[in-house]
Amino acid sequence: MRRWVMRKLSHLVVLAAVVGAGSAWAQISFSPSAGTAQEEIGPQSSVSDELAGVLTRGQALEAQRRWGEALTLYEEALRSYPHDRDLAERMQVSRIHYDLGRRYHDRTFLQSLKELTPEAALDLYSEVLLKIHAHYVDAPAWTSLVQHGTRALEIALEDPLFLESHLSDVVPARIHRFRRDLRSHAADLQPTSRQAARECVSRLARLAYDSLGLPETVTVLEYACGAAGALDAYSTFLTAGQLDEVYAQIEGNFVGLGIELKAAEGALQIVKVIPGSPAQRARLQAGDRIVAVDGRSTREMSADEAANLLQGPEGTLVEILVASPGRAARAVQIRREEVEVPSIDEARIIDRAHGVAYLRLTCFQKTTTRDLDAALWKLHRAGMRSLIIDLRGNPGGLLTTSVEVADKFVSQGVIVSTRGRNRQEDFSYSAHASGTWRTPLVVLIDGESASASEIFAGAIRDHRRGTIVGSRSYGKGSVQGIFPLNASNAGLRLTTARFYSPHGHPYNEVGVQPDVEVQVVARPDAAGNVPRVGDPALEAAIREARRLAPPRTGVARSP
């Protein structure tokens, strides 16, 4: 799991996917071979062995309480084996632990536990249910939402962080008996309305208080988080701090160091350093590992706890111990500042002889359209005759921004359509002829190109506006709305609709299939190392862009 170290609005429509941080090197296949049925034992046995290996690695990560890494592992495996129940079960358990860990290392959530009375917590729970009822893409089943809340509480009662926070003086046998009683009481509850669900949770919270002394507010909030998290992989409860993070990502700025991190064997590995950030000025680089924060070893804490320590008010200092390949660990003191996150990572002429331009788009945020305009005119003045847009690793962003970006290259017709449970979620977004760039286009995608990236690539594909190169995209075909909660400073991210390509094709669990496929032949080893064999997908894109580029006497003009 990756995250930015970072800083209101009303209901926002967003598209985003949580995708794994792994990478892979590949070889090119220009004509995907047709699949054939496997009837022999060998391939079946190979699949079983691979699944067993995933579950074994996952159990090892769970035993070390590395929930973020376990969740990423299961998510990636489920893309290959979407119907495996064991993987789905382990992913759900890991997600509940992971979300709990994030909440209990979030100062805003801990403050809400202190400030909310039991009645106010129940009001918040009711509001969560109301938002689900009004906006979620499928009609809610009240009994199921309460049952999932019970599951979340049961798992919390096994989590050392939760137990240390609330039940450190209660003997394990007593907690075990309560978990059994909780399951029994919850099984008899069959609420048929939002009010009935509230009354059920109130009753179970009172039971937890009478049996264990667990504060009722704590129990009710677990039910609220459990209800939101049970809907699908993208819907979730957002603490006040997490809600601010979402808004910061949408706006493209935050207060922090300016680094992107992932968990890596007891440390935080730097995946990316933002140009012009405090981290870059401190000479941090991708590949460096943060092994201590303010004197505390990262091995003694979860990845999210360590990441949270890196956050803080603007102008404050944090000291980190950084280990770089081939160098002794060094202490670095960095001041937290407001950081602008660029949505365009690179824009340059990659082949001057043929006028091939290259542009890497990292996300779809509020500033993306403005940044793209500036980059396109810069490339045009530099002699662009064809353009490669690299969406590899782009997890998505704003729906409206993805439409605006596609509109720059598609002159007419539908770009994307959305369909939800409520009529107001059914909408078709169309292109406008004015201001369209006619430059020949190649789009690079991979398994981490998701949501808004898929809207763009799918529009280019369906309108035959360019060539798609790489590997099948992530396959996330749903729209999320961000809903602040009146009962607190927290919020919800809820799936409100599903989106479809201009030809009406779904994206969910399907993705976008490239025209020129790049098949994976090498994966990272256990340490995350990948054989360096160049960038065959980019090489294929350059060849295609050269083929599409008009001769110099017929340069395609911009608007």
C-alpha positions in Angstrom: 0.0 0.0 0.0 1.3 3.4 -0.9 0.6 6.7 0.7 1.7 10.3 0.5 3.0 12.0 3.6 0.8 15.1 3.6 -2.7 18.6 4.6 -13.4 21.7 2.7 -15.7 20.9 0.2 -19.1 19.3 -0.2 -19.9 16.0 -1.9 -17.2 15.2 -4.4 -17.2 12.6 -7.1 -13.8 10.8 -7.3 -12.3 7.8 -9.0 -9.4 6.1 -7.3 -8.1 2.7 -6.7 -5.8 1.3 -4.1 -3.3 -0.7 -6.1 -0.2 -2.7 -5.2 3.2 -1.1 -5.4 4.9 -4.0 -7.2 6.4 -3.6 -10.6 7.3 -6.0 -13.3 9.5 -6.2 -16.5 8.0 -7.6 -19.6 8.3 -8.7 -23.2 6.2 -7.5 -26.1 3.4 -9.5 -27.8 1.8 -7.8 -30.8 -1.0 -10.4 -31.2 -2.4 -11.9 -28.0 -2.8 -15.6 -28.3 -6.2 -17.1 -27.8 -6.6 -19.0 -24.5 -7.1 -22.8 -24.6 -8.8 -25.0 -22.1 -6.5 -26.9 -19.8 -7.6 -30.4 -19.0 -4.4 -31.9 -17.7 -3.4 -32.1 -14.0 -0.2 -30.1 -14.4 -1.6 -26.5 -14.8 -4.3 -27.2 -12.2 -1.6 -28.2 -9.7 0.5 -25.2 -10.6 -2.5 -22.9 -9.8 -3.0 -24.7 -6.5 0.6 -24.3 -5.6 0.6 -20.6 -6.5 -2.5 -20.0 -4.4 -1.0 -21.9 -1.5 2.1 -19.8 -1.8 0.2 -16.6 -1.7 -1.8 -17.7 1.4 1.5 -18.8 3.1 3.1 -15.5 2.5 0.0 -13.7 3.6 -0.1 -15.7 6.9 3.5 -14.7 7.6 2.7 -11.0 7.0 -0.4 -11.3 9.2 1.7 -12.9 12.0 4.0 -9.9 11.9 1.0 -7.6 11.8 2.1 -6.1 8.5 -1.5 -5.6 7.5 -0.9 -3.2 4.6 1.5 -5.6 2.9 -0.8 -8.5 3.5 -3.8 -6.5 2.0 -1.8 -5.6 -1.1 -0.7 -9.2 -1.5 -4.3 -10.5 -1.4 -5.7 -7.7 -3.6 -3.1 -8.5 -6.3 -3.8 -12.3 -6.0 -7.6 -11.8 -6.3 -7.1 -10.1 -9.6 -5.8 -13.4 -10.9 -8.2 -15.6 -8.9 -11.3 -13.4 -8.3 -13.5 -16.2 -7.1 -11.2 -17.8 -4.5 -13.0 -17.6 -1.1 -9.9 -18.1 1.0 -8.2 -15.1 -0.6 -11.4 -13.0 -0.3 -11.7 -13.9 3.4 -8.1 -13.2 4.2 -8.3 -9.9 2.3 -11.3 -8.8 4.3 -9.7 -9.6 7.6 -6.5 -7.8 6.6 -8.5 -4.8 5.5 -10.3 -4.6 8.8 -7.1 -4.8 10.8 -5.4 -2.3 8.4 -8.2 0.2 8.7 -8.3 -0.2 12.4 -4.6 0.5 12.6 -4.9 3.6 10.6 -7.7 4.9 12.8 -5.9 4.2 16.0 -2.8 6.0 14.9 -4.9 9.0 13.8 -5.1 11.8 16.3 -8.4 13.1 15.0 -10.1 9.7 15.5 -8.7 9.3 19.0 -10.0 12.8 19.8 -13.4 11.8 18.6 -13.5 8.8 20.9 -13.0 11.2 23.8 -15.5 13.8 22.7 -18.4 11.9 21.3 -21.1 10.8 23.8 -22.7 7.4 23.2 -25.8 9.2 21.9 -23.7 11.4 19.6 -21.9 8.3 18.3 -25.3 6.7 17.6 -26.3 9.8 15.7 -23.1 9.4 13.6 -24.0 5.8 13.0 -27.5 6.7 11.9 -26.0 9.3 9.5 -23.6 6.7 8.0 -26.6 4.5 7.3 -28.6 7.4 5.9 -25.7 8.2 3.4 -25.5 4.6 2.4 -29.3 4.4 1.9 -29.4 7.7 -0.1 -26.2 7.3 -2.3 -24.7 3.8 -2.4 -24.9 2.1 -5.8 -26.9 -0.9 -4.4 -29.8 -0.9 -2.0 -28.5 -1.6 1.5 -29.5 -4.7 3.5 -29.8 -3.5 7.1 -29.2 -6.9 8.7 -26.0 -7.3 6.7 -24.7 -3.9 7.7 -25.2 -4.8 11.4 -23.6 -8.2 10.9 -20.6 -6.7 9.2 -20.3 -4.3 12.1 -20.3 -7.2 14.5 -17.5 -8.8 12.4 -15.5 -5.7 12.7 -15.9 -5.6 16.4 -15.0 -9.2 16.8 -11.8 -8.7 14.8 -11.0 -5.6 16.8 -11.3 -7.6 20.0 -8.4 -9.7 18.7 -6.2 -6.8 17.7 -3.5 -5.9 20.3 -3.7 -2.2 19.4 -7.4 -2.1 20.1 -7.1 -4.2 23.3 -4.2 -2.1 24.6 -6.3 1.1 24.0 -9.4 0.0 25.8 -9.2 -3.4 27.5 -5.7 -3.8 28.8 -6.9 -4.9 32.3 -9.4 -7.4 31.0 -8.3 -11.1 31.0 -8.4 -12.8 27.6 -10.8 -15.5 28.8 -13.4 -12.9 29.5 -13.0 -11.3 26.1 -13.3 -14.7 24.5 -16.6 -15.3 26.3 -17.9 -12.0 25.2 -17.0 -12.6 21.6 -19.0 -15.8 21.7 -22.0 -14.0 23.4 -21.8 -11.1 20.9 -22.0 -13.5 18.0 -25.0 -15.2 19.6 -26.9 -12.0 20.3 -26.1 -10.5 16.9 -27.4 -13.6 15.1 -30.8 -13.0 16.5 -31.0 -9.5 15.2 -32.9 -8.9 12.0 -33.3 -5.1 11.6 -35.6 -4.0 8.7 -35.0 -0.3 8.8 -32.3 2.3 9.6 -33.9 3.1 13.0 -34.1 -0.6 13.9 -30.4 -1.0 13.0 -29.5 1.9 15.3 -31.5 0.2 18.1 -29.6 -3.1 17.5 -26.2 -1.4 17.7 -27.3 0.5 20.8 -28.2 -2.8 22.5 -24.9 -4.5 21.5 -22.9 -1.5 22.7 -24.6 -1.7 26.0 -23.8 -5.4 26.1 -20.1 -4.7 25.5 -20.1 -2.1 28.2 -21.8 -4.4 30.8 -19.6 -7.4 29.9 -16.2 -5.8 29.4 -16.5 -2.1 30.4 -15.8 -1.2 26.7 -17.0 2.4 26.2 -20.2 2.5 24.2 -18.8 5.2 21.9 -15.9 2.9 20.9 -18.3 0.0 20.0 -20.7 2.2 18.0 -17.8 3.6 15.9 -16.6 0.1 15.1 -20.1 -0.6 13.8 -20.0 2.6 11.8 -16.7 1.7 10.2 -17.7 -1.9 9.7 -20.9 -0.9 7.9 -19.0 1.4 5.4 -16.1 -1.0 4.9 -18.3 -4.0 4.2 -20.0 -2.5 1.1 -17.1 -3.0 -1.4 -13.3 -2.5 -1.7 -13.6 1.2 -2.3 -16.2 2.4 0.2 -14.9 3.3 3.7 -15.3 5.4 6.8 -12.9 8.4 6.8 -11.6 10.0 10.0 -11.3 13.7 10.0 -7.6 13.4 9.2 -8.2 11.0 6.4 -10.9 13.2 5.0 -8.4 16.1 4.9 -5.9 13.8 3.1 -8.5 13.0 0.4 -9.1 16.7 -0.1 -5.4 17.4 -0.2 -4.9 14.8 -2.9 -7.8 16.2 -4.9 -6.4 19.7 -4.6 -2.9 18.5 -5.4 -1.2 20.0 -2.3 -0.5 19.0 1.3 1.8 19.7 4.2 4.6 17.2 4.6 8.0 16.1 3.3 7.1 15.4 -0.3 7.7 11.7 -0.5 5.7 8.7 -1.5 6.2 5.6 0.7 5.6 1.9 0.8 6.2 -0.6 3.6 9.3 -2.7 3.1 10.4 -5.2 5.7 10.2 -3.1 8.8 11.1 0.1 7.1 9.4 2.8 4.9 10.9 2.7 1.4 10.8 5.9 -0.5 9.1 5.2 -3.9 9.2 8.8 -5.2 10.4 12.2 -4.2 8.4 15.3 -5.4 10.6 17.8 -7.3 11.1 21.0 -5.2 10.0 19.4 -2.0 11.8 19.5 1.4 12.7 15.8 0.8 14.4 16.6 -2.5 16.3 19.5 -0.8 17.4 17.1 1.9 18.8 14.9 -1.0 16.5 11.9 -0.3 16.0 9.6 -3.3 13.8 6.8 -4.4 15.1 3.6 -3.0 16.2 5.1 0.3 14.7 3.5 3.4 13.5 5.3 6.5 14.5 3.1 9.4 13.7 5.5 12.3 11.5 8.6 13.0 12.4 10.9 15.8 14.6 8.2 17.4 12.0 5.4 17.2 12.8 2.4 15.0 10.3 1.7 12.3 10.6 -2.0 13.1 8.8 -1.3 16.4 5.7 0.2 14.7 3.3 -0.4 11.8 3.9 1.4 8.5 1.0 3.7 9.1 2.1 4.6 12.6 5.6 5.5 11.2 4.0 7.4 8.3 1.8 9.3 10.7 4.9 10.4 12.8 6.2 12.0 9.6 3.2 14.2 9.4 2.7 17.4 11.5 2.0 21.1 11.3 3.6 23.3 8.7 7.0 24.6 9.8 7.8 21.8 12.3 10.8 19.6 12.1 11.2 15.8 12.0 14.4 13.8 12.2 14.6 10.6 10.2 17.3 7.9 10.0 17.8 7.1 6.3 19.5 4.0 4.9 20.6 4.2 1.3 22.0 1.4 -0.8 25.7 1.1 -0.3 25.9 3.8 2.4 25.8 3.9 6.1 22.5 5.1 7.7 22.5 8.9 8.2 20.3 11.2 10.3 18.4 13.9 8.4 16.4 16.7 9.8 13.6 18.1 7.5 11.1 20.9 7.9 7.5 20.1 7.0 6.2 22.5 4.3 3.2 22.8 1.9 4.1 20.7 -1.1 2.5 20.9 -4.6 2.0 17.5 -6.2 2.6 17.7 -9.9 0.1 15.6 -12.0 2.6 15.6 -14.9 5.8 13.9 -13.9 7.7 14.4 -17.2 7.1 16.0 -20.6 9.8 16.0 -23.3 10.6 15.2 -26.9 11.8 11.6 -26.6 12.8 11.2 -30.3 13.7 14.4 -32.1 14.2 12.8 -35.5 10.5 11.7 -35.6 9.0 14.4 -33.4 7.9 11.8 -30.8 6.8 13.5 -27.5 6.5 11.8 -24.2 4.2 12.8 -21.3 3.8 11.0 -18.0 0.5 11.6 -16.2 0.6 10.5 -12.6 -3.0 11.4 -11.4 -6.2 13.2 -12.3 -6.5 16.0 -9.8 -7.9 19.6 -10.0 -4.7 21.0 -11.5 -4.3 18.3 -14.1 -6.1 20.1 -17.0 -4.1 23.3 -16.5 -0.8 21.3 -16.2 -1.7 19.3 -19.3 -2.4 22.4 -21.4 0.9 23.9 -20.5 2.8 20.7 -21.3 1.1 20.2 -24.6 1.9 23.7 -25.8 5.5 23.3 -24.7 5.8 20.0 -26.6 4.1 21.5 -29.7 6.6 24.4 -29.7 9.4 21.8 -29.4 8.3 20.0 -32.6 5.8 17.3 -31.4 4.4 15.3 -34.3 3.1 12.3 -32.2 2.5 11.9 -28.5 2.9 9.1 -26.0 0.9 9.6 -22.8 2.1 7.3 -20.1 -0.6 6.2 -17.6 1.3 3.4 -16.0 0.9 3.3 -12.2 -1.8 6.1 -12.4 -4.5 5.1 -9.9 -7.1 7.6 -10.9 -8.6 10.8 -9.4 -11.5 13.1 -10.3 -14.2 12.0 -12.7 -14.6 15.4 -14.2 -10.8 15.7 -14.8 -10.7 12.4 -16.6 -13.4 13.7 -18.9 -11.7 17.0 -19.5 -8.4 15.2 -20.4 -10.1 12.9 -22.8 -12.0 15.8 -24.3 -8.7 17.3 -25.4 -8.1 14.4 -27.8 -11.6 13.2 -28.7 -13.6 15.6 -30.9 -17.1 14.2 -30.5 -19.2 11.4 -29.0 -19.5 9.9 -25.5 -16.4 9.8 -23.3 -17.9 7.8 -20.4 -21.3 7.0 -19.0 -22.3 6.3 -15.4 -25.2 4.3 -14.0 -26.3 4.2 -10.4 -29.2 3.2 -8.3 -30.5 6.7 -8.3 -31.4 8.4 -11.6 -29.2 11.4 -10.8 -26.2 9.1 -11.0 -27.1 8.2 -14.6 -25.2 10.5 -16.9 -23.3 10.5 -20.2 -20.2 12.8 -20.6 -19.6 13.8 -24.2 -16.7 15.5 -26.0 -16.7 19.0 -27.5 -15.2 19.6 -30.9 -13.6 22.9 -30.0 -10.0 22.8 -28.6 -9.3 19.2 -29.7 -5.6 18.2 -30.3 -5.3 16.1 -33.5 -1.8 14.9 -32.7 -1.4 11.1 -33.3 -1.6 9.4 -29.9 -0.2 6.4 -28.1 -1.3 5.6 -24.6 0.7 3.4 -22.2 -1.1 1.4 -19.5 -0.4 -1.4 -17.1 -2.1 -3.3 -14.2 -1.9 -0.3 -12.0 -3.6 2.1 -14.4 -7.0 2.4 -12.8 -10.4 4.2 -12.8 -9.8 7.7 -14.4 -6.9 6.3 -16.3 -9.2 3.6 -17.7 -11.8 6.2 -18.7 -9.2 8.0 -20.7 -7.7 4.9 -22.3 -11.1 3.4 -23.0 -12.3 6.6 -24.7 -9.2 6.6 -26.9 -9.7 3.0 -27.7 -13.4 3.1 -28.5 -13.1 6.2 -30.6 -10.1 4.7 -32.4 -8.3 7.9 -31.6 -4.9 6.3 -30.8 -3.1 3.1 -30.0 -3.1 1.5 -26.5 0.2 -0.1 -25.5 1.2 -2.2 -22.4 -0.8 -4.6 -20.3 -4.4 -4.9 -19.3 -5.4 -2.2 -16.9 -6.6 -2.6 -13.3 -10.3 -3.1 -13.9 -11.9 -0.6 -11.6 -15.3 0.5 -13.0 -17.0 2.4 -10.1 -17.4 6.0 -9.1 -17.0 7.1 -5.5 -18.5 10.1 -3.8 -16.9 11.8 -0.7 -19.6 12.7 1.9 -18.7 14.8 5.0 -20.7 13.8 8.1 -22.6 16.4 10.1 -22.3 14.4 13.3 -18.5 14.8 13.4 -15.6 16.1 11.2 -15.3 12.6 9.6 -16.7 11.5 6.3 -17.5 8.6 4.0 -16.3 7.4 0.7 -19.1 5.5 -1.0 -19.5 3.9 -4.4 -22.3 5.8 -6.1 -22.3 4.4 -9.6 -20.5 2.2 -12.2 -19.0 3.6 -15.3 -18.9 2.3 -18.9 -16.9 2.9 -22.0 -18.3 4.9 -25.0 -19.4 1.6 -26.6 -21.1 0.6 -23.3 -18.4 -1.9 -22.1 -18.0 -2.3 -18.4 -14.5 -1.7 -16.9 -15.0 -3.5 -13.5 -12.8 -6.6 -13.3 -12.3 -6.3 -17.1 -10.1 -3.2 -17.6 -8.8 -2.0 -20.9 -7.1 -4.4 -23.2 -4.1 -2.9 -25.1 -3.8 -3.0 -28.9 -0.1 -3.8 -28.5 0.3 -6.1 -25.5 3.3 -6.3 -23.3 3.3 -9.6 -21.5 5.0 -10.0 -18.1 7.9 -12.3 -18.0 9.7 -11.3 -14.8 8.3 -10.4 -11.4 10.0 -9.0 -8.3 11.7 -11.4 -6.0 10.9 -11.7 -2.2 13.1 -8.6 -1.6 11.2 -6.6 -4.2 14.1 -6.7 -6.7 13.3 -6.8 -10.4 15.6 -7.9 -13.2 16.6 -4.7 -15.2 15.9 -5.4 -18.8 15.0 -2.0 -20.1 11.5 -0.7 -20.7 10.0 -2.8 -23.5 6.6 -1.2 -23.2 8.0 2.3 -23.7 10.1 1.0 -26.6 7.0 -0.5 -28.2 5.2 2.8 -27.7 8.0 4.8 -29.4 7.9 2.5 -32.4 4.2 2.9 -32.7 4.5 6.7 -32.3 7.1 6.8 -35.0 4.8 4.9 -37.3 1.9 7.3 -36.6 3.9 10.6 -36.8 3.2 12.5 -40.0 6.1 13.7 -42.2 7.5 17.1 -41.4 5.6 18.7 -44.2 2.3 17.6 -42.8 2.6 18.3 -39.1 -0.7 17.8 -37.2 -1.7 21.2 -35.9 -3.0 21.9 -32.4 -6.1 23.9 -31.8 
